[in-house]
Every structure is written in structure tokens, then in C-alpha cells.
Amino acid sequence: MIIYNTQLVRLITFGFAAGICIFPFILVRDDARDDAVVINHERIHYRQQAELLVLGFHLLYLVMLLANLVRHRRLLPAYRALCFEREAYAHDRDADYLRTRKPYACFRTI
């Protein structure tokens, strides 16, 4: 289910993102309502979360982010180096990606 709420997205992401997926919801800022790239990016995260049974996704995301912070020493490069984000950014412009995506594809980019 997609929820459009700018204030909620800004609160959760500290104003840095146009959308966020918190299973089973995709939250998108009002001004990104028609942005197919943002919505597809979050749908990829939705699939990742479902595959890893939600909690597994969030635990791995946090552990990998902390490890990347040690390596990169800055938040943006650490965030962009996450396998979950690399997959989502690599395919968020491909509207057919989720139809052909193989299970656990995010780990193939490590």
C-alpha cells in the first residue's frame, strides 16, 4: 500500500528522501506522487524486505550501514554502498525489473 504524506516521510528520513519502504507500507512525499522512479525504487525495497522477512532486512541494513560507515567515514557513500541500495538504484528506472528479478538479487551485487 502506498501512502502519500510529505511530513511523515520527512520525519522518518530527516528530510533526506522522497520515499521510504516500511513493510507493508511505501511512504512517498506528496511531491513525488507521480515519480515512477521513486515508487519503483521503494517497490524494490518492498520485495527485498519480504524476501528477508522484514526484520532480517532491517538488521542486515543496519549492520551493513555501520560497517560501511567505518569504511567510508561518511553517511552518503556508506548508504550508496549498501547492496540493497545498489540494486534499487541500478534498476529503479526499469519498470519491468520486478517481473524478471531473481530472488535475493541484492546479494548478487556484493
SELOVO-831898 format. One record per atom (N, C-alpha, C): residue number from 0; z, y, x; atom name. Coordinates in nm, 3 decimals, m for minus. Atoms other than C-alpha are relative to their C-alpha. Last residue first. Example, Ala and Ser with C-alpha at 12.3 -4.5 7.8 and 13.67 -1.06 7.14 Angstrom:
! SELOVO-831898
<k = 1&zz = m0.006&yy = m0.119&xx = m0.082&a = N>
<k = 1&zz = 0.714&yy = m0.106&xx = 1.367&a = CA>
<k = 1&zz = 0.073&yy = 0.109&xx = m0.077&a = C>
<k = 0&zz = 0.000&yy = m0.119&xx = 0.089&a = N>
<k = 0&zz = 0.780&yy = m0.450&xx = 1.230&a = CA>
<k = 0&zz = 0.000&yy = 0.120&xx = 0.090&a = C>
END
This chain:
! SELOVO-831898
<k = 109&zz = m0.103&yy = m0.017&xx = m0.105&a = N>
<k = 109&zz = m0.335&yy = m0.774&xx = 2.811&a = CA>
<k = 109&zz = m0.062&yy = m0.028&xx = 0.135&a = C>
<k = 108&zz = 0.029&yy = m0.121&xx = m0.077&a = N>
<k = 108&zz = m0.632&yy = m0.722&xx = 2.575&a = CA>
<k = 108&zz = 0.100&yy = 0.023&xx = 0.113&a = C>
<k = 107&zz = 0.118&yy = 0.028&xx = m0.083&a = N>
<k = 107&zz = m0.629&yy = m1.079&xx = 2.439&a = CA>
<k = 107&zz = m0.035&yy = 0.120&xx = 0.087&a = C>
<k = 106&zz = m0.044&yy = 0.060&xx = m0.126&a = N>
<k = 106&zz = m0.276&yy = m1.019&xx = 2.318&a = CA>
<k = 106&zz = m0.116&yy = m0.038&xx = 0.090&a = C>
<k = 105&zz = m0.064&yy = m0.102&xx = m0.084&a = N>
<k = 105&zz = m0.393&yy = m0.774&xx = 2.053&a = CA>
<k = 105&zz = 0.043&yy = m0.057&xx = 0.134&a = C>
<k = 104&zz = 0.099&yy = m0.065&xx = m0.086&a = N>
<k = 104&zz = m0.631&yy = m1.037&xx = 1.917&a = CA>
<k = 104&zz = 0.064&yy = 0.103&xx = 0.092&a = C>
<k = 103&zz = m0.067&yy = m0.039&xx = m0.124&a = N>
<k = 103&zz = m0.338&yy = m1.236&xx = 1.778&a = CA>
<k = 103&zz = m0.094&yy = 0.064&xx = 0.101&a = C>
<k = 102&zz = m0.147&yy = m0.013&xx = 0.000&a = N>
<k = 102&zz = m0.558&yy = m1.389&xx = 1.509&a = CA>
<k = 102&zz = 0.053&yy = 0.031&xx = 0.140&a = C>
<k = 101&zz = m0.065&yy = 0.129&xx = m0.019&a = N>
<k = 101&zz = m0.932&yy = m1.322&xx = 1.553&a = CA>
<k = 101&zz = 0.151&yy = 0.020&xx = 0.000&a = C>
<k = 100&zz = m0.109&yy = 0.006&xx = m0.099&a = N>
<k = 100&zz = m1.079&yy = m1.008&xx = 1.405&a = CA>
<k = 100&zz = 0.061&yy = m0.139&xx = 0.006&a = C>
<k = 99&zz = 0.040&yy = 0.091&xx = m0.108&a = N>
<k = 99&zz = m1.406&yy = m1.055&xx = 1.215&a = CA>
<k = 99&zz = 0.109&yy = m0.018&xx = 0.105&a = C>
<k = 98&zz = 0.065&yy = 0.118&xx = 0.057&a = N>
<k = 98&zz = m1.307&yy = m0.907&xx = 0.878&a = CA>
<k = 98&zz = m0.033&yy = m0.104&xx = 0.107&a = C>
<k = 97&zz = m0.103&yy = 0.090&xx = 0.054&a = N>
<k = 97&zz = m1.059&yy = m0.668&xx = 1.039&a = CA>
<k = 97&zz = m0.059&yy = m0.126&xx = m0.064&a = C>
<k = 96&zz = m0.078&yy = 0.072&xx = m0.101&a = N>
<k = 96&zz = m1.334&yy = m0.517&xx = 1.252&a = CA>
<k = 96&zz = 0.099&yy = m0.100&xx = m0.059&a = C>
<k = 95&zz = 0.008&yy = 0.144&xx = 0.024&a = N>
<k = 95&zz = m1.574&yy = m0.430&xx = 0.970&a = CA>
<k = 95&zz = 0.091&yy = m0.081&xx = 0.091&a = C>
<k = 94&zz = m0.049&yy = 0.031&xx = 0.135&a = N>
<k = 94&zz = m1.485&yy = m0.058&xx = 0.952&a = CA>
<k = 94&zz = 0.000&yy = m0.150&xx = m0.029&a = C>
<k = 93&zz = 0.080&yy = 0.112&xx = 0.049&a = N>
<k = 93&zz = m1.525&yy = m0.020&xx = 1.329&a = CA>
<k = 93&zz = 0.056&yy = m0.047&xx = m0.135&a = C>
<k = 92&zz = 0.124&yy = m0.058&xx = 0.055&a = N>
<k = 92&zz = m1.389&yy = 0.324&xx = 1.421&a = CA>
<k = 92&zz = m0.093&yy = m0.106&xx = m0.058&a = C>
<k = 91&zz = m0.028&yy = m0.075&xx = 0.123&a = N>
<k = 91&zz = m1.034&yy = 0.190&xx = 1.463&a = CA>
<k = 91&zz = m0.122&yy = 0.067&xx = m0.061&a = C>
<k = 90&zz = 0.074&yy = 0.046&xx = 0.118&a = N>
<k = 90&zz = m1.152&yy = m0.082&xx = 1.701&a = CA>
<k = 90&zz = 0.019&yy = 0.085&xx = m0.125&a = C>
<k = 89&zz = 0.132&yy = 0.053&xx = m0.036&a = N>
<k = 89&zz = m1.058&yy = 0.025&xx = 2.055&a = CA>
<k = 89&zz = m0.085&yy = m0.031&xx = m0.123&a = C>
<k = 88&zz = 0.089&yy = m0.109&xx = m0.040&a = N>
<k = 88&zz = m0.774&yy = 0.246&xx = 1.931&a = CA>
<k = 88&zz = m0.141&yy = m0.049&xx = 0.032&a = C>
<k = 87&zz = 0.022&yy = m0.089&xx = 0.114&a = N>
<k = 87&zz = m0.611&yy = m0.040&xx = 1.739&a = CA>
<k = 87&zz = m0.095&yy = 0.115&xx = 0.036&a = C>
<k = 86&zz = 0.085&yy = 0.066&xx = 0.100&a = N>
<k = 86&zz = m0.654&yy = m0.294&xx = 2.019&a = CA>
<k = 86&zz = m0.035&yy = 0.096&xx = m0.114&a = C>
<k = 85&zz = 0.133&yy = 0.016&xx = m0.060&a = N>
<k = 85&zz = m0.521&yy = m0.058&xx = 2.285&a = CA>
<k = 85&zz = m0.095&yy = m0.066&xx = m0.098&a = C>
<k = 84&zz = 0.074&yy = m0.126&xx = 0.012&a = N>
<k = 84&zz = m0.237&yy = 0.042&xx = 2.055&a = CA>
<k = 84&zz = m0.139&yy = m0.011&xx = 0.061&a = C>
<k = 83&zz = 0.022&yy = m0.025&xx = 0.143&a = N>
<k = 83&zz = m0.110&yy = m0.313&xx = 2.010&a = CA>
<k = 83&zz = m0.084&yy = 0.126&xx = m0.020&a = C>
<k = 82&zz = 0.111&yy = 0.084&xx = 0.044&a = N>
<k = 82&zz = m0.159&yy = m0.391&xx = 2.381&a = CA>
<k = 82&zz = m0.032&yy = 0.023&xx = m0.148&a = C>
<k = 81&zz = m0.046&yy = 0.111&xx = 0.083&a = N>
<k = 81&zz = 0.061&yy = m0.093&xx = 2.468&a = CA>
<k = 81&zz = m0.119&yy = m0.082&xx = m0.050&a = C>
<k = 80&zz = 0.014&yy = 0.126&xx = m0.074&a = N>
<k = 80&zz = m0.098&yy = 0.118&xx = 2.744&a = CA>
<k = 80&zz = 0.047&yy = m0.121&xx = m0.080&a = C>
<k = 79&zz = 0.142&yy = 0.039&xx = 0.001&a = N>
<k = 79&zz = m0.153&yy = 0.417&xx = 2.510&a = CA>
<k = 79&zz = m0.023&yy = m0.133&xx = 0.071&a = C>
<k = 78&zz = 0.041&yy = 0.034&xx = 0.137&a = N>
<k = 78&zz = 0.222&yy = 0.441&xx = 2.444&a = CA>
<k = 78&zz = m0.143&yy = m0.053&xx = m0.003&a = C>
<k = 77&zz = m0.072&yy = 0.124&xx = 0.032&a = N>
<k = 77&zz = 0.313&yy = 0.434&xx = 2.813&a = CA>
<k = 77&zz = m0.040&yy = m0.050&xx = m0.138&a = C>
<k = 76&zz = 0.066&yy = 0.113&xx = m0.069&a = N>
<k = 76&zz = 0.043&yy = 0.692&xx = 2.889&a = CA>
<k = 76&zz = 0.068&yy = m0.134&xx = m0.029&a = C>
<k = 75&zz = 0.137&yy = 0.020&xx = 0.049&a = N>
<k = 75&zz = 0.183&yy = 0.917&xx = 2.613&a = CA>
<k = 75&zz = m0.074&yy = m0.111&xx = 0.074&a = C>
<k = 74&zz = 0.009&yy = 0.067&xx = 0.130&a = N>
<k = 74&zz = 0.551&yy = 0.867&xx = 2.697&a = CA>
<k = 74&zz = m0.144&yy = m0.027&xx = m0.043&a = C>
<k = 73&zz = 0.028&yy = m0.099&xx = 0.105&a = N>
<k = 73&zz = 0.553&yy = 0.947&xx = 3.067&a = CA>
<k = 73&zz = m0.030&yy = m0.074&xx = m0.129&a = C>
<k = 72&zz = m0.094&yy = m0.114&xx = m0.007&a = N>
<k = 72&zz = 0.706&yy = 0.756&xx = 3.361&a = CA>
<k = 72&zz = m0.028&yy = 0.113&xx = m0.100&a = C>
<k = 71&zz = 0.082&yy = m0.123&xx = 0.010&a = N>
<k = 71&zz = 0.403&yy = 0.520&xx = 3.374&a = CA>
<k = 71&zz = 0.081&yy = 0.129&xx = 0.010&a = C>
<k = 70&zz = 0.120&yy = 0.002&xx = m0.084&a = N>
<k = 70&zz = 0.577&yy = 0.203&xx = 3.499&a = CA>
<k = 70&zz = m0.074&yy = 0.134&xx = 0.002&a = C>
<k = 69&zz = m0.043&yy = 0.016&xx = m0.138&a = N>
<k = 69&zz = 0.926&yy = 0.260&xx = 3.361&a = CA>
<k = 69&zz = m0.121&yy = 0.009&xx = 0.094&a = C>
<k = 68&zz = m0.062&yy = m0.128&xx = m0.039&a = N>
<k = 68&zz = 0.778&yy = 0.395&xx = 3.039&a = CA>
<k = 68&zz = 0.049&yy = m0.006&xx = 0.144&a = C>
<k = 67&zz = 0.107&yy = m0.092&xx = m0.036&a = N>
<k = 67&zz = 0.551&yy = 0.089&xx = 3.019&a = CA>
<k = 67&zz = 0.054&yy = 0.136&xx = 0.041&a = C>
<k = 66&zz = 0.056&yy = 0.046&xx = m0.128&a = N>
<k = 66&zz = 0.854&yy = m0.142&xx = 3.029&a = CA>
<k = 66&zz = m0.111&yy = 0.095&xx = 0.046&a = C>
<k = 65&zz = m0.100&yy = m0.029&xx = m0.104&a = N>
<k = 65&zz = 1.022&yy = 0.064&xx = 2.755&a = CA>
<k = 65&zz = m0.051&yy = m0.042&xx = 0.137&a = C>
<k = 64&zz = m0.001&yy = m0.145&xx = m0.019&a = N>
<k = 64&zz = 0.704&yy = 0.054&xx = 2.543&a = CA>
<k = 64&zz = 0.099&yy = 0.039&xx = 0.109&a = C>
<k = 63&zz = 0.119&yy = m0.037&xx = m0.077&a = N>
<k = 63&zz = 0.667&yy = m0.320&xx = 2.596&a = CA>
<k = 63&zz = m0.004&yy = 0.151&xx = 0.026&a = C>
<k = 62&zz = m0.016&yy = 0.053&xx = m0.136&a = N>
<k = 62&zz = 1.026&yy = m0.384&xx = 2.484&a = CA>
<k = 62&zz = m0.118&yy = 0.041&xx = 0.088&a = C>
<k = 61&zz = m0.106&yy = m0.074&xx = m0.068&a = N>
<k = 61&zz = 0.989&yy = m0.156&xx = 2.180&a = CA>
<k = 61&zz = 0.016&yy = m0.046&xx = 0.145&a = C>
<k = 60&zz = 0.047&yy = m0.138&xx = m0.016&a = N>
<k = 60&zz = 0.654&yy = m0.297&xx = 2.066&a = CA>
<k = 60&zz = 0.102&yy = 0.080&xx = 0.082&a = C>
<k = 59&zz = 0.096&yy = m0.002&xx = m0.110&a = N>
<k = 59&zz = 0.774&yy = m0.653&xx = 2.125&a = CA>
<k = 59&zz = m0.048&yy = 0.142&xx = 0.030&a = C>
<k = 58&zz = m0.073&yy = 0.032&xx = m0.123&a = N>
<k = 58&zz = 1.078&yy = m0.594&xx = 1.905&a = CA>
<k = 58&zz = m0.092&yy = 0.002&xx = 0.122&a = C>
<k = 57&zz = m0.079&yy = m0.116&xx = m0.038&a = N>
<k = 57&zz = 0.873&yy = m0.417&xx = 1.639&a = CA>
<k = 57&zz = 0.082&yy = m0.024&xx = 0.126&a = C>
<k = 56&zz = 0.086&yy = m0.111&xx = m0.040&a = N>
<k = 56&zz = 0.609&yy = m0.689&xx = 1.626&a = CA>
<k = 56&zz = 0.084&yy = 0.116&xx = 0.052&a = C>
<k = 55&zz = 0.054&yy = 0.034&xx = m0.131&a = N>
<k = 55&zz = 0.864&yy = m0.969&xx = 1.619&a = CA>
<k = 55&zz = m0.089&yy = 0.110&xx = 0.054&a = C>
<k = 54&zz = m0.107&yy = m0.023&xx = m0.096&a = N>
<k = 54&zz = 1.042&yy = m0.798&xx = 1.330&a = CA>
<k = 54&zz = m0.048&yy = m0.030&xx = 0.142&a = C>
<k = 53&zz = m0.057&yy = m0.134&xx = 0.004&a = N>
<k = 53&zz = 0.721&yy = m0.774&xx = 1.130&a = CA>
<k = 53&zz = 0.105&yy = 0.024&xx = 0.109&a = C>
<k = 52&zz = m0.111&yy = 0.004&xx = 0.095&a = N>
<k = 52&zz = 0.640&yy = m1.146&xx = 1.116&a = CA>
<k = 52&zz = 0.087&yy = 0.126&xx = 0.005&a = C>
<k = 51&zz = m0.122&yy = 0.016&xx = m0.080&a = N>
<k = 51&zz = 0.420&yy = m1.132&xx = 1.427&a = CA>
<k = 51&zz = 0.126&yy = 0.007&xx = m0.086&a = C>
<k = 50&zz = 0.011&yy = 0.116&xx = m0.089&a = N>
<k = 50&zz = 0.100&yy = m1.192&xx = 1.233&a = CA>
<k = 50&zz = 0.130&yy = m0.029&xx = 0.074&a = C>
<k = 49&zz = m0.003&yy = 0.120&xx = 0.083&a = N>
<k = 49&zz = 0.200&yy = m0.952&xx = 0.954&a = CA>
<k = 49&zz = m0.005&yy = m0.127&xx = 0.087&a = C>
<k = 48&zz = m0.138&yy = 0.020&xx = 0.046&a = N>
<k = 48&zz = 0.282&yy = m0.679&xx = 1.205&a = CA>
<k = 48&zz = 0.012&yy = m0.126&xx = m0.084&a = C>
<k = 47&zz = m0.082&yy = 0.040&xx = m0.115&a = N>
<k = 47&zz = m0.053&yy = m0.716&xx = 1.379&a = CA>
<k = 47&zz = 0.143&yy = m0.031&xx = m0.044&a = C>
<k = 46&zz = 0.034&yy = 0.140&xx = m0.029&a = N>
<k = 46&zz = m0.235&yy = m0.704&xx = 1.044&a = CA>
<k = 46&zz = 0.083&yy = m0.053&xx = 0.117&a = C>
<k = 45&zz = m0.051&yy = 0.078&xx = 0.112&a = N>
<k = 45&zz = m0.055&yy = m0.383&xx = 0.947&a = CA>
<k = 45&zz = m0.024&yy = m0.149&xx = 0.025&a = C>
<k = 44&zz = m0.144&yy = 0.020&xx = m0.025&a = N>
<k = 44&zz = m0.126&yy = m0.240&xx = 1.292&a = CA>
<k = 44&zz = 0.064&yy = m0.083&xx = m0.111&a = C>
<k = 43&zz = m0.005&yy = 0.094&xx = m0.114&a = N>
<k = 43&zz = m0.499&yy = m0.297&xx = 1.229&a = CA>
<k = 43&zz = 0.147&yy = m0.027&xx = 0.035&a = C>
<k = 42&zz = 0.024&yy = 0.133&xx = 0.057&a = N>
<k = 42&zz = m0.455&yy = m0.132&xx = 0.889&a = CA>
<k = 42&zz = 0.000&yy = m0.107&xx = 0.109&a = C>
<k = 41&zz = m0.126&yy = 0.048&xx = 0.057&a = N>
<k = 41&zz = m0.299&yy = 0.167&xx = 1.065&a = CA>
<k = 41&zz = m0.016&yy = m0.136&xx = m0.066&a = C>
<k = 40&zz = m0.094&yy = 0.018&xx = m0.112&a = N>
<k = 40&zz = m0.607&yy = 0.217&xx = 1.282&a = CA>
<k = 40&zz = 0.131&yy = m0.058&xx = m0.052&a = C>
<k = 39&zz = 0.037&yy = 0.127&xx = m0.062&a = N>
<k = 39&zz = m0.831&yy = 0.167&xx = 0.975&a = CA>
<k = 39&zz = 0.093&yy = m0.033&xx = 0.117&a = C>
<k = 38&zz = m0.039&yy = 0.108&xx = 0.092&a = N>
<k = 38&zz = m0.643&yy = 0.444&xx = 0.791&a = CA>
<k = 38&zz = m0.035&yy = m0.136&xx = 0.059&a = C>
<k = 37&zz = m0.146&yy = 0.009&xx = 0.004&a = N>
<k = 37&zz = m0.665&yy = 0.681&xx = 1.086&a = CA>
<k = 37&zz = 0.043&yy = m0.118&xx = m0.088&a = C>
<k = 36&zz = m0.043&yy = 0.048&xx = m0.131&a = N>
<k = 36&zz = m1.037&yy = 0.611&xx = 1.137&a = CA>
<k = 36&zz = 0.152&yy = m0.019&xx = 0.002&a = C>
<k = 35&zz = 0.017&yy = 0.146&xx = m0.004&a = N>
<k = 35&zz = m1.118&yy = 0.641&xx = 0.765&a = CA>
<k = 35&zz = 0.048&yy = m0.058&xx = 0.133&a = C>
<k = 34&zz = 0.034&yy = 0.035&xx = m0.136&a = N>
<k = 34&zz = m0.978&yy = 0.995&xx = 0.753&a = CA>
<k = 34&zz = m0.004&yy = m0.152&xx = 0.015&a = C>
<k = 33&zz = 0.139&yy = 0.046&xx = m0.002&a = N>
<k = 33&zz = m0.991&yy = 1.084&xx = 0.383&a = CA>
<k = 33&zz = m0.047&yy = m0.041&xx = 0.139&a = C>
<k = 32&zz = 0.030&yy = 0.087&xx = 0.116&a = N>
<k = 32&zz = m0.615&yy = 1.112&xx = 0.333&a = CA>
<k = 32&zz = m0.140&yy = m0.060&xx = 0.005&a = C>
<k = 31&zz = 0.078&yy = 0.111&xx = m0.055&a = N>
<k = 31&zz = m0.562&yy = 1.256&xx = 0.682&a = CA>
<k = 31&zz = m0.041&yy = m0.098&xx = m0.110&a = C>
<k = 30&zz = 0.126&yy = m0.052&xx = m0.055&a = N>
<k = 30&zz = m0.449&yy = 1.599&xx = 0.551&a = CA>
<k = 30&zz = m0.086&yy = m0.109&xx = 0.064&a = C>
<k = 29&zz = 0.091&yy = m0.042&xx = 0.106&a = N>
<k = 29&zz = m0.191&yy = 1.430&xx = 0.327&a = CA>
<k = 29&zz = m0.134&yy = 0.048&xx = 0.055&a = C>
<k = 28&zz = m0.013&yy = m0.142&xx = 0.037&a = N>
<k = 28&zz = m0.031&yy = 1.257&xx = 0.623&a = CA>
<k = 28&zz = m0.103&yy = 0.035&xx = m0.105&a = C>
<k = 27&zz = 0.103&yy = m0.086&xx = m0.056&a = N>
<k = 27&zz = m0.052&yy = 0.878&xx = 0.612&a = CA>
<k = 27&zz = 0.027&yy = 0.144&xx = m0.045&a = C>
<k = 26&zz = m0.031&yy = m0.140&xx = 0.033&a = N>
<k = 26&zz = 0.214&yy = 0.612&xx = 0.556&a = CA>
<k = 26&zz = m0.100&yy = 0.089&xx = 0.073&a = C>
<k = 25&zz = 0.071&yy = m0.084&xx = m0.095&a = N>
<k = 25&zz = 0.096&yy = 0.251&xx = 0.553&a = CA>
<k = 25&zz = 0.025&yy = 0.142&xx = m0.048&a = C>
<k = 24&zz = 0.059&yy = m0.129&xx = 0.036&a = N>
<k = 24&zz = 0.352&yy = 0.035&xx = 0.377&a = CA>
<k = 24&zz = m0.078&yy = 0.060&xx = 0.115&a = C>
<k = 23&zz = 0.135&yy = 0.021&xx = 0.052&a = N>
<k = 23&zz = 0.442&yy = m0.334&xx = 0.393&a = CA>
<k = 23&zz = m0.072&yy = 0.129&xx = m0.037&a = C>
<k = 22&zz = 0.030&yy = 0.108&xx = 0.095&a = N>
<k = 22&zz = 0.520&yy = m0.310&xx = 0.681&a = CA>
<k = 22&zz = 0.100&yy = m0.001&xx = m0.114&a = C>
<k = 21&zz = m0.130&yy = 0.065&xx = 0.006&a = N>
<k = 21&zz = 0.590&yy = 0.021&xx = 0.850&a = CA>
<k = 21&zz = m0.013&yy = m0.102&xx = m0.113&a = C>
<k = 20&zz = m0.010&yy = 0.120&xx = 0.083&a = N>
<k = 20&zz = 0.250&yy = 0.148&xx = 0.950&a = CA>
<k = 20&zz = 0.140&yy = m0.056&xx = 0.016&a = C>
<k = 19&zz = m0.086&yy = 0.103&xx = m0.059&a = N>
<k = 19&zz = 0.227&yy = 0.504&xx = 1.075&a = CA>
<k = 19&zz = 0.006&yy = m0.118&xx = m0.097&a = C>
<k = 18&zz = m0.039&yy = 0.112&xx = 0.084&a = N>
<k = 18&zz = m0.014&yy = 0.788&xx = 1.017&a = CA>
<k = 18&zz = 0.091&yy = m0.095&xx = 0.075&a = C>
<k = 17&zz = 0.060&yy = m0.022&xx = 0.131&a = N>
<k = 17&zz = m0.135&yy = 1.125&xx = 1.142&a = CA>
<k = 17&zz = 0.038&yy = m0.111&xx = m0.096&a = C>
<k = 16&zz = 0.103&yy = 0.093&xx = 0.049&a = N>
<k = 16&zz = 0.098&yy = 1.107&xx = 1.438&a = CA>
<k = 16&zz = m0.052&yy = 0.039&xx = m0.136&a = C>
<k = 15&zz = 0.105&yy = 0.035&xx = m0.095&a = N>
<k = 15&zz = 0.300&yy = 1.339&xx = 1.663&a = CA>
<k = 15&zz = m0.114&yy = m0.082&xx = m0.057&a = C>
<k = 14&zz = 0.114&yy = m0.091&xx = 0.009&a = N>
<k = 14&zz = 0.521&yy = 1.527&xx = 1.418&a = CA>
<k = 14&zz = m0.118&yy = m0.037&xx = 0.087&a = C>
<k = 13&zz = m0.035&yy = m0.125&xx = m0.069&a = N>
<k = 13&zz = 0.843&yy = 1.351&xx = 1.518&a = CA>
<k = 13&zz = m0.118&yy = 0.095&xx = 0.008&a = C>
<k = 12&zz = 0.073&yy = m0.003&xx = m0.128&a = N>
<k = 12&zz = 0.681&yy = 1.022&xx = 1.410&a = CA>
<k = 12&zz = 0.029&yy = 0.126&xx = 0.082&a = C>
<k = 11&zz = m0.007&yy = 0.128&xx = m0.069&a = N>
<k = 11&zz = 0.927&yy = 0.940&xx = 1.129&a = CA>
<k = 11&zz = m0.063&yy = 0.006&xx = 0.139&a = C>
<k = 10&zz = m0.138&yy = 0.034&xx = m0.028&a = N>
<k = 10&zz = 0.981&yy = 1.299&xx = 1.015&a = CA>
<k = 10&zz = 0.010&yy = m0.127&xx = 0.084&a = C>
<k = 9&zz = m0.048&yy = m0.090&xx = m0.106&a = N>
<k = 9&zz = 0.616&yy = 1.397&xx = 1.044&a = CA>
<k = 9&zz = 0.143&yy = m0.032&xx = 0.039&a = C>
<k = 8&zz = 0.066&yy = 0.040&xx = m0.124&a = N>
<k = 8&zz = 0.511&yy = 1.091&xx = 0.844&a = CA>
<k = 8&zz = 0.047&yy = 0.086&xx = 0.115&a = C>
<k = 7&zz = m0.057&yy = 0.127&xx = m0.042&a = N>
<k = 7&zz = 0.770&yy = 1.166&xx = 0.575&a = CA>
<k = 7&zz = m0.062&yy = m0.047&xx = 0.132&a = C>
<k = 6&zz = m0.136&yy = m0.021&xx = m0.050&a = N>
<k = 6&zz = 0.671&yy = 1.532&xx = 0.550&a = CA>
<k = 6&zz = 0.062&yy = m0.128&xx = 0.053&a = C>
<k = 5&zz = m0.001&yy = m0.067&xx = m0.129&a = N>
<k = 5&zz = 0.298&yy = 1.456&xx = 0.526&a = CA>
<k = 5&zz = 0.141&yy = 0.014&xx = 0.057&a = C>
<k = 4&zz = m0.115&yy = m0.089&xx = 0.001&a = N>
<k = 4&zz = 0.325&yy = 1.204&xx = 0.245&a = CA>
<k = 4&zz = 0.015&yy = 0.062&xx = 0.139&a = C>
<k = 3&zz = 0.037&yy = m0.126&xx = m0.062&a = N>
<k = 3&zz = 0.029&yy = 0.987&xx = 0.144&a = CA>
<k = 3&zz = 0.118&yy = 0.096&xx = m0.012&a = C>
<k = 2&zz = m0.076&yy = m0.111&xx = 0.056&a = N>
<k = 2&zz = 0.140&yy = 0.631&xx = 0.077&a = CA>
<k = 2&zz = m0.038&yy = 0.126&xx = 0.077&a = C>
<k = 1&zz = 0.009&yy = m0.124&xx = m0.076&a = N>
<k = 1&zz = m0.097&yy = 0.340&xx = 0.138&a = CA>
<k = 1&zz = 0.073&yy = 0.110&xx = m0.075&a = C>
<k = 0&zz = 0.000&yy = m0.117&xx = 0.084&a = N>
<k = 0&zz = 0.000&yy = 0.000&xx = 0.000&a = CA>
<k = 0&zz = 0.000&yy = 0.124&xx = 0.089&a = C>
END
